[in-house]
Amino acid sequence: MMRTNLTYILLASLFVAFSCTSEKPRHAEDTGKYPGVFPDDAGATIPPNIAPLNFRLEEACDELYLSVKGKESELEEGFRGNKTSIAPDEWARFLDENKGDSIAFTVYAKTNKKWLKYKTFSYFVASEPIDEYLVYRLLSPGYQTWNKMGIYQRRLSDFKVEKILDNKLMPHTCMNCHALAANNPDNMMLHLRENNSGTIIIREGRVEKLQTKTPTTFSAVSFPYWHPSAKYIAFSINKVRQIFPASGQERAHAYDMVSDMVIYDVDENEFFTSPLIFSDEAYEAFPCFSPDGQTLYYVTTQAKPMPQEINAAKYSLCAISFDPETGGLGATVDTLISASAIGKSVTMPRMSPDGKHILLTLANRGNFPAYDTDADLYLYHLNDSALVRLDRINSDQVESYHSWSSNGRWIIYSSRRMDGLHMNFYIAYMDETGNPGKPFLLPQEDPDFHDTFLYSFNIPEFSLKRVDVDPYEIENVAKQSIGAQVKFDEHNH
């Protein structure tokens, strides 16, 4: 009996010694300053279904106590060390109870048995949710390594990550340009290069492989965009090269030697195009259909000797009408943003789901801004042709690939702002008039995640639901099938 009691007392003592406080500190000294935290996203607007915004206190401490107060409830939790690990279920309930209002974070830190209290900072919880999943690629931040990469999906309400395809399944295979039809993974595609090359199409759970190089085209297809009907996919066909400057701050630059555009009829397994978007006189790239499916947007520049005239390659934003019933392209091209008028190059147009705005990147040259620190995000308003620089979400580093949530209230984009090398994802609220909120870094379960993670995040695409396709099925089709050869309709060329 004595031994049992002694064991109980020892275990109880260890629990007290190594656990953190479960009650709000009563006699904390007020520091009168805001806590230095990472990520520093205070003031951002967040979705009501986003994962916990875990953070670390940059000052060393023995314990943290966090109080998050909303209009309807309060979330309180204590943690050992200098970082939080908020329970996802409790966080989800708290956000749901307080959506449409501000939530206030108060941080307490204990050092040498003394509690300190920091000034309160706030977030705003929007009423509109974000799409349930994010589909993205991970790859090395270098410029030529492609044999260690993968395409993954992340549930945005927590931290669950699943593999869609990676180099463990497909060694020495480059995988890129995944795209979903209207944020729905029931219709999606991705390209495979090098080993087992081809284009993978996933339609209603069926996985197929295509070979897209034809006698009429100089290469296999590249950058895709699904028509909202999921009957068509617009592709540019690109011959991309890279240069590595021997001096200066620029690490690398990618450019097109030549490019054209085609549209793929999914049911007919056939390409068609028009001389207006497929010619030797111009380079066309980065297609984008309007939400009603009646307009095709893209960027284009006059053909030039490359890379000799790389600095003169500035792309304009153009549009051409499209008839979804007949697959007919219009007889004229409208120039919406002239590169010569603004002295900048337009790339990666992505239209908002309500059809009112086009989110795009402007850079000093070319249409691949991933390495250009001058690349920034702009919003083009179709009602009055205004082009607005989104100062609130830009930085002095690269802002690149971006996409919209299905309800048009959230955007996600790639940025090198953290260290100038790795791409990371930032999310921002976008109101109906096109005004963005302060962006926040994609939440991670461990606030120290970025200190040791060696890959760049790339090509973020929102998804309404989980991609429900077995990676081994994609692998099997990619390896076992030569792929159906796509035809080219010469009559529509």
Buried (B, 14 or more C-beta within 10 A) or exposed (E): EEEEEEEEEEEEEEEEEEEBBEEBBEEBEEBEEEBEBBBBBBEBBBBBBBBBBBBBBEBEBBBBBBBBBBEEEBBBBBBBBBBBBBEBEBBBEBBBBBBEBBBEBBBBBBEEEEBBBBEBBBBBBBEBBBBBBBBBBBBBBEBEEBBBBBBBBBBBBBBBEEEBBBBEBBEEBBBBBBBBBBBBBBBBBBBBBEBBBBBBBBBEEEBBBBBBBBEBBEBBBBBBBBBBBBBBBBBBBBBBEEEEEEEEEEBBBBBBBBBBBBBBBBEBBBBBBBEBBBBEEBBBBBBBBBBEBBBBBBBBBBBBEBBEEBEBBBBBBBBBBBEBEEBEBBEEBEEBBEBEEBEBBBBBBBBBBEBBBBBBBBBBBBBBBBBBBBBBBBBBBBEEEEBBEBEEBBBEBBBBBBBBBBBBBBBBBBBBBBEEEBBBBBBBBBEEEBEBBBBBBBBBBBBEBBEEBEBBBBBBBBBBBBBEBEBEEBBEBBBEBEBBEBBBBEEBE
